[in-house]
């Protein structure tokens, strides 16, 4: 969970911006106003999750709150008219089918994908543990980074292709939406899976966290707060994209436990600085989110730079 979230922001977001900059030579990537609601939900989830390290477990009560937050997000976003998407390849072939056939095929594909994941996830994780034991590499680090590389690569690839085709704002929007999903639904379902496995269902009980895991969650939450501040004005600049990547990449080569605390502090400080710099633009973003909550239709805006 921590590796997947940090990879998505530390690598995925900068990749989309880099492709956008290479293709357009513009120094700012602007997303549509519809993303304001996602940033608000992401902010609420981050404020909640950043307090979890103060405890020694993620409880089923946390699951109820985070999963409920995810479904609230789905409800409000579903009321907005979706953008017409240009389908290509297999998606175009599926989209051209009659409704009944298309829906049946989608269900079959989803069930097949779920079956593949169910069959391969545990052997894959166990293999990483065995590799770590054999070569003296931390199994924590192998599972934290190699497993998310497999899970996050498809969506980063899709977002990168969108950016390459001149639709960087759509690609970045997809990654922001994915971050909301991971920061609510993914974290929220972990205690549920643990409770099913343990056969114990208590609202105040749940998934235990050791000292290292609490530090990782705090660092991930701090990175999330910085990422929110980056898009608080619905745009990302070149320096902000570089900062996201550099802060992520450099921490991989330092194994000291205190370094995670220092990086979390750096993320937090940068978050405060950006929010101060964007303070005059925050009402615009909040008003856009409020309009969506009220069910008001927002006109999509094309990406631009100033």
N, C-alpha and C positions, 0 to 999 in steps of 0.2 A: 504493500500500500504506500509506504513512504517513498520507496524507489520509483514506483510508477508515477506518483504525483510530482516528484522533483524532476524526473526525466521529461515529463510533459511540458513543464514550464521552463526548465533550464536548457532543454535542447529543442523541443518542438516549437515553442514560440520564436526563439531566435532563428531557426531554420526558415520558417515561413517569412519572417522579416527579411532575412538575407536574400531569399529568392525574389521577394517583392522589390528590394532595393536594386538587385542586379538587373531586373527586367525594366524597372521604371526610373531608376536613379532618383527617386523621391526619398526624402529623409524622414518622413512621417507616414505611418500606416494608420488610417482612420477606419474604424468599424462602424456599422450601422447603429442607430439609436436603440434598436431592439436588444442590443447586448447590455444595455443598462440594467435590465431586470436580472440578467444572469450575474452581473457584478454585485448586485444587491444581495441575491441569495448566496453567492460565494462569500460575501462579507459576513453575513449572519453565520454561515457554517464555520468560517474561519475563527470568528470571535468565540464560538462555542468550543471548537476542537482545540483551540490554543490553551484552554483551561484543563483539558483532559490530562496532560502530564502532571498536574498537581495531585492526581489520584493514582492509584496503583492498578486500575483496571478500566476497561471500557464496558459499561453495563448494558443490559437489555433496555433500560430506560433511555440510555443514549441512542440505542438502535431505534426505538420508537420515535424519538425526536428527529433524528437525522433522516430516517426513511420518510417520515411525514413531511419534512421540509422538501425532500426530493419530489414527492407527489404533488405538493403545492406548487413547486416550480413547473412541473409538467402541466398542471391545470392552467396556470396563467399563460404559459408560452403557447399552449394549444389554442388559445383564443385569438392569437395573432395570425394573420394571413401569412402563409409560408411563401417564400420566394420561388418563382419558377426556376427549376433546376434543369440544366442541360445534361441529359443522360448520355453516356457513352459506354461502349463495350457490353459486358454482361448485364449491367443495370439497364441499358437501353433495350436489350432483348427482353428482359423481364417486364419492363415498363410498357412494352408494346402489346403484351398479352391482355386478353379480356379480364375483367375484374376477378371473377371466380378462379380462373386459372392462375392469375398472378398471385393472389392471396394464398392459394394452396401451395404454390411453388415457394413462396417466401417462408411459410410455416415449415415446409419440408427442409429448406436450407437451414433455418434456425435450429430445428431439432437435430439435424445432422451435425451442425457446428457444436451444439451443446454436447452431443455424444462424443465428439472428438476431444473436446476439452476435458470432459469427465474421465475419458479413458487415458489421457496423456498427462494431465496436470500432476497427479501424485507421483507417477514414475519419474517425471521430469524433475520435480522437487527433490525426491529421494536421490536421484543421480547426482544432483548438485551437491547434496550433503556428502555423498561418498567421494566425489571428486575433491571436495575440500579436505576431507580426512586424509585422502591419499597423498595430496600434494602440499598439505599444511597451509591451505588457504582458508580464511574464515568463511564458514558456511553461511553466516549471516550476510556477509557482503555478496557472496555468489547469488543467494536467493534475492537479495535486495536489488541487485542491478541486472543480472542476466535474465531472470524471469520477466521483469518489466520490459526489457528490450524486445522480447518476443510479443508481449501483449500490447505495447504502445506503438510499435513500428507501423502497423497498418494504418492507424488514424493519422499519424504524423506523415506517412507517405501520401495519403489522400489529400491532406491539407497542403503539403508541398506541391503536389500536382496542380491543385487549384491555384496556388500562388504563381506557379510557372505559366498557367494559362491566363494570367491577368486577373484572377479573382482572389487576391490575397485576403481581402476583407472577409470573404466567405470562409476561406480556409482558416483564418485566425478565429473567426466566430465559432467554427466547429470545435476548435481546440479549447476555447473558453467554455463552451457547453460541456465538453468532455470533462473538464476540470470540475465543474459543478457536480456532474454525475459521480465522479470518483470521491469528491470531498464530502458527499452526503450518502449516496447509496452504498458505495464500496465500504466505507468505514462503518456504516450502520449495519451492514450484513455480517461483518466479522464476528461480533458477539453472538449473533443468532446461530451461525455455523458452529461456533465453539460450544454453545449450549446444547445443540442437537447432538454433537459428538460426545459431550460429557454426560448428557442425560439429566442435566440440572437446569431448571427454569426459575430463576429468581430475578426480579426487576433490578435489585441492587447488586446482583452477582453478574459475572460475565468474563470477558477475556482478560486474564492477568497480564500486566505489563511490568517488565523489569526496568532497571535504571537506564540501560542502553536504549530500549524501545521508547521510553518517555522522552529521552533527549532527541531521538529521531523524529518523533511526532512534533515536538516543539519546534525543531529546525524546519520541518516541512510546513508547519503552520506559519512560521515567520516568513518563509519564502512566498507562501500564498498571499500573505498580507502585502508584501512588496509588489507582487504581480498585480494585485487589485489596485494598488496605488498607481502603478504604471498606466493602467487603462482607466483611471478615475475620470479622465477627460476624454475617454473613448478614442484615444490614439496612443500609439507607441512610437517613440523616437529612436534614432539610431543608437544613441548613447545608452538608452534604457535597455535595448535589446542586447547590446554588448555586455552591460552590467549583469543581466540575467544569466548569460552564458558563462561569463568569467567567474562569477560567484559560485555557480554550480560546478564548473569544470575543476577549479582549483581545490575545492574541498575533497575531491575524490582521491587526491594524492597525499592527503594528510590524515594519519590514522589516530592522532591524539584525541582523546575524548573531550578535552576542554575546547578544542577547536570548533566543535559543533555548537557550543555555547557562544563562542565569539562570532561565528557566522550568523547565528540566529540574532545576535545583538546588532550585527551589521545590517541584516535585512530589516530589522525593526527600525533602526535609525534612518535608513534610506526611505522606508515607508513613510515615516513622519515628515521627512524633508519633502518628498514628492507631494504628499497631501497638502502641505503648506504652499508649495509652489502652484498647485492646481486648485487652490481654495476658491478662486473666482469662477472656475468652471464646474465645480461640484454641483451647484444647484441645477445646472443644465442636465447633468446625468441623472440626478435624483428625480427631477421633474419628468424625464423620459420614462424612468421606471414606474413612477406614480401613474402616469398616463396608461401604461400597459396594465397595471393592477386594476385600474378602473375600467378596463376593456376598451380604451380608446385606440383607434387604429393609428399607427405611426407610418408615415411615408418613409420608405427606405431611402437612405442617402448614399450616394456613391462615395467611394473612398477618395480622399483628396489630401493634399499637403499644403501647408502654409509656410 
